[in-house]
Amino acid sequence: MAKLTLSVDEGVVLRAKQYAKLRGVSVSEMVEAYLAAVAEPPAPAPDAVPVLRSVRGVLKNADLDDYHKHLAAKYR
């Protein structure tokens, strides 16, 4: 396990320690979990999903006024 030295505002450190204590974890565990989360590779883009790719662009020329009229009629 590697060591990491951080410079953090004292107030933030105090609040982080209180938060960690209430949850039964250490500040180191919280920082590690955060760094692991932000270091994850990005999720695939939504258009990479085949079903989304198949419907992409179908509403490009949609008329919002027609849609609002449809909703108004539907929910009378």
N, C-alpha and C positions, 0 to 999 in steps of 0.2 A: 504494500500500500504506500502510495506517495504522499508526502506532506505538501501542504499548500499554505502560503502565508498571504493573508488578505488584509487590506486596510479598509475598515468599516467604521462608520460613525458610531460612537458609544451608545447613543440612544437606540439605534437599530440593533446593536448587539444585545442590549438588555431586553428589548422586546422579543428578539429571536430566541433568547434563552428561556423567557417566560413561555412563549409559544411551544417550544420544544418540550419543556418540562410538563406542560399540560397534556401533551400528546404522548409522553413517555418515550421520546426519541432524543438523540443528541443533535446539536446544531450541525455537527459534522455530517450526520446522516441526512439531515435536511438539505444541506448544501450539495452533498453527493447526489441525492435524488433529483434535485433541480438541475444540476449539471448533466446528469444522465439524460434527463428529459429533453433539454435543449440541444444536446449533442446527437440525438437520434436522427437518422437520415430522414429527409422529408417524405411525407406520405405521397403515394402516387397521385398525380393530377387527376381531378374528377373526370376529365375527358379520356383518361386511360381505361376507364371502365366501359366495356363494350356496349352495355345498354344505354349509357349516357351518350356515347359516340353516335349511336343510331338515331337519337332524337335531337342532336345538336343542330340548332338553326331553324327548327320548325316554327318557332314563334317570331322569327326575324321581322316579318311584316304584319304582326298582329296589331289589331286596332283596339286600344284600351277602352275607347268609348263603347264599342260593341260588347266587350267583356263586362263592363259595368252595367250595361243594359241587361245583359244575360243574367247577372247576379241579382239585379233588382227584380226581374221577373221571377226568377227561381225562388227567391225568399220573400215573396209577398205574403 
